[in-house]
């Protein structure tokens, strides 16, 4: 018998709780990442701690949460009831221990399995918990989940509550960086869902008075067809309108305060109930796509003991509001049937505007249907032999996939660049789509061009975003072009394509630019890859006399063996971000419209001469 195939008692291992979390972090926080994506692990750690503070607020304890972020160290202080001092250490370091198991204390909480804080503890190089309660306080410190110090209980005049500080472990998360834009969005969602709560981040206040109505108001660009309709009851709140500018559907969905970025049963129920109510109100069998086209909606429900499809809670799997309660589908349908129907009967102007919008959408859909049919047939025919797409095996819209958050598609320029990436990629999670040179400047063009232009149509088909982002096949859509003038132009043209037709792909944090090194500096002992001129000069200084310096002018010049270093665990992605204050029309007109004097001046003033 081969020694390697023996199976004895020595093969059976028992891991400490923190060892299991550190060996299998994906089971607890999804993917790791370096902070360039909003669903990277460092933000999940932050969210797990804030969720506990939010649950205190929901239970009527504490109306303020203070956060401080100092580079890589985070501190969260709430003014809730404080963790019971005798169980404080167990609550953050003993699996299957926590207050959330007692449904009397936390009836509609987000964190129900008692794992979140333990995961943060285990995955942090430094973790400190302090509790102030009943005039006393104590604290404990940990490193990688192991207790290093436990203070005695002392009298305290501080306000009651819990304070947790942590620094994610660099040995697990690599050279990570917290991006304020992502934390900003997270905190805004918390206050939208908890009107009256104040959160402070390094002194900056986050507050909402009108809940989901404020959320939509802050996320709508341009005009709406009718004022935001805002409806709520004890366990449900919805807000929606239709945008004049957007062509796609946009949804924000939440369960017990958790942002379910991938929707779930509650969002599906809302979409179905909305269409049903509209059809019955107008007594017309309108197509569902015409009713929902350009809708922007937010849905929040509270249910007892929610079941999510993973520890990161991005998709709701529950079908019922709670034990012995109606199904989520029935509950949302009954709520909309009553409240939306009443609203439309009382607000005839909004009802008429909504119907006009549906009729216009129906007309546009019928005009496009012939082109769409031909384009789909063409895409289906070539997809079998599509040389543009080298697909991967794991996809973002596959609920059974263990690595769906890692699913990535690289949009490359030319055969040499796509060849290097294709040979060095991870075939499980990384796909490659090759452009045939510079794509069309689609600024100012209608959606019709997406179907008539073969390249755009194939890309739309590869991403699976024709109707909505719900079935997006890749979590990370990465533009990978050379860092020269032509590469920058192609990058701009691709960003224009997404801004013009699929802005929600950018708003939801799926679009990135691949950063690749500009230089390789090496001597006989060491090789350094440099992404900036400053890094090049530093490498030359540190590697001693006359190191060999190579300038990479294009992705195709980097060999596949080297390229795998830049698209593996150390991949550098720069997110393409949009805020509410970014006027898309003005942005596109300035960069991609007619060659104005203003743009010429901007280019001249920002021209960089490379002397290397």
Buried (B, 14 or more C-beta within 10 A) or exposed (E): EEEEEEEEEEEEEEEEBBBBBBEEBBBBBBBBBBBBBBBBBBBBBBBBBBBBBBBBBBBEBBBBBBBBBEEBBBBBBBBBBBBEBEBBBEBBBEBEBBBBEEBEEBBBBBBBEBBBBBBBBBBBBBBBBBBBBEEBBBBBBBBBBBBEEEEEBEEBEEEBBBBBBBBBBEEBBBEBEBBEBBBBBBBBBBBBBBBEBBBBBEEEEBBBEBBBBBBBBEBBBEEBBBEBBBBBEEBBBBBBBBBEEBBBBBBBBBBBBBBBBBBBBBBBBBBBBBBBBBBEBBEEEBBBBBBBBBBBBBBBBBBBBBBBBBBBBBBBEBBBBBEEEEBBBBBBBEBBBEBBBEBBEEBEEBBEBBBEBBEBBBEBBEEBEEBBEEBBEBBEEBBEEBEBBBBBBBBBBEEEBEBBBBBBBBBBBBEBBBBBBBEBBBEEBBBBBBBEEEBBBBBBBEBBBBBBBBBBBBBBBBBBBBEBBBEBBBBBBBBBBBBEEBBEBBBBBBBBBBBBBBBBBBBBBBBBBBBBBBBBBBBEEEBBBBBEEEBBEBBBEEBEEEBEBBEBEBBBBBEEEBBBBBBEEEBBBEBBBBEEEBEBBEBBBEBBBEEEEEBEEEEEEEEEEEEE
